[in-house]
Amino acid sequence: MGGQALAPLLSLKSFEWQVSGIQRITERLTL
């Protein structure tokens, strides 16, 4: 059960990393 509980947390973290990466790319393009 522990793995199933951690799965959504890991996917959420990866999603946050993708969003932060996109924000950094857009900031560099605008600058």
HELIX and SHEET records of a PDB file:
HELIX    1   1 GLY A    2  THR A   30  1                                  29    
END                                                                             
